[in-house]
Amino acid sequence: MHEITLPISDETIRSLHVGEPVTLTGTMVTGRDAAHKWLIETFIKKTRQPQGDDLKVYDELKRLLNGSVIYHCGPVVSGLDTKDYKFVAAGPTTSIREEPYQADVMKHFNVKGVIGKGGMGPKTLKGCQETPGVYFHAIGGAASFIAQRVTKVLGAYKMEFGVPEAMWVIEVNEFPVVVTMDAHGASQHAVIEEGSKKVLDDLLAKPY
Amino acid sequence: MQPDLTKKILELIRLTSSSLPPNVEKRVRESIEKEEPGSAARGALETIIKNVELSRVNSTPICQDTGTPIFYVHYPEGWSTRKLKEQIRAAMVEATKRNFMRPNAVDAVYDKNSGNNLGGEDFPTIHFDEIDSDQPLVIELMLKGGGCENVGRQYSLPDNSLGAGRDLAGVRKVALDAVQKAQGQGCAPGILGIAIGGDRGSSYAKSKEVLFTEMGTRNADPELAKLEERLIKESNEMGIGPMGFGGKTTVLDTKIAGMHRLPASYFVSVSYMCWAYRRQKMTVRDDEVLYN
């Protein structure tokens, strides 16, 4: 078991391999569909003009994300009225929807890891090699369990995206994950996909 | 005079979000022993069980994606469905305030989260079905998350790419294809709800409705029962495993419903339900309310 404290060095990232269990401790930021689309359009491809607090948030995200990880998560949060936020349920969401954006976001912000579920595709795998970074798989649906590893909610950006889509800055303690895509080009998801396709082809060839 | 059931429905929502039905939990527990000690697959199942226990004790959502709330209301003749609908919607708002539900209704045109789980006439989804006046009122609720909803598939047979014709042999082929394409994305191990026939709309609706039937029971039609069992077995041969980590447990159960179709159409709809198979039922007779 690797016990990693955020931010992560390139050396540590390169020491990680597919299949290895890891715990993460430190500060990370949640971000999912709306956040990735916004980051790409406003700051990376610049097809959209920054508005409102966009530039201020960008500066803070550059600092927070540098060497840290993005967590694909849309939490259930208590204390919304008082801003005394607490994560009630916070498992991972399906990552593949960020496939068009993820590699560019990793490279732009020097994001060393992405936590989610279900794995990602070839573009992100290439991004993991180039950044370098890894994909950490959390247990889908284990929301109450993971919420207990979130020790503090430091703040939230882009609340206008809604509670699930906002970017929450959180402190975690021993957040359990498994490396399923590494910085050396290996993807557990590609292996399982290929193996299951072979079995499927054999099953399809069988008579009813 | 029809009673105000808002508080009772709130309890149904709390229970559904935080308490996995015992027969689902039992299936997950049995699966642990099938996975290799020390494997990621086994670790995932063990974490799932810890999470299930924690959620039940603390009344916190099993999964942060509290899903599309799907209600089936079986109301005795004479009850007002308009009032029942108002009470369900009021309970949904309160459940969101109490964090049993995540604000999950997003306006698809303007990208705005309503913040209270109400969205137009269609969110939450409520189906009404009238029963005899001497029967108790029954409200069933299922919470189906977006991750598993996204990997559902609908096939129009024949499907040449899979060699699937318009018969049960073809149904088997497309169902297996759906499982392989889902990989771990729908939070495997999953439960398959399959509808054969209907139009595109009624077929998908039926593929979810069939998920309200008791887990582990087989279809009364022996042909469909056989296909259900075969699909469970063959899905688990694909090695996708919990979370897609690889392993022996990919599908926990399969439910099939047959429908009528147009001569021109042959739809097969596959709804994938994640392991967090959240569904509960309340029965109201006079002043008494029973949950499950």
Interface residues (C-beta under 8 A of the other chain):
Chain A: G19 P21 A34 C73 G74 P75 V76 V77 S78 V88 A89 A90 G91 T93 T94 I96 K117 G118 G119 H137 I139 G140 G141 A142 A143 S144 F145 I146 A147 Q148 F161 G162 V163 P164 E165 P176 V178 T180 Q188 H189 V191 I192 E193 G195 S196 K197 V199 L200 L203 L204 P207 Y208
Chain B: A40 G43 A44 T47 I48 K50 N51 L54 S55 N58 T60 P61 I62 C63 Q64 D65 T66 N99 M101 R102 P103 N104 V106 D111 K112 N113 G115 G145 G146 G147 N150 L162 G163 D167 L168 A169 R172 K173 L176 D177 Q180 Q183 G184 Q185 C187 E234 E237 M238 G239 I240 G241 M243 G244 F245 G246 C274 W275 A276
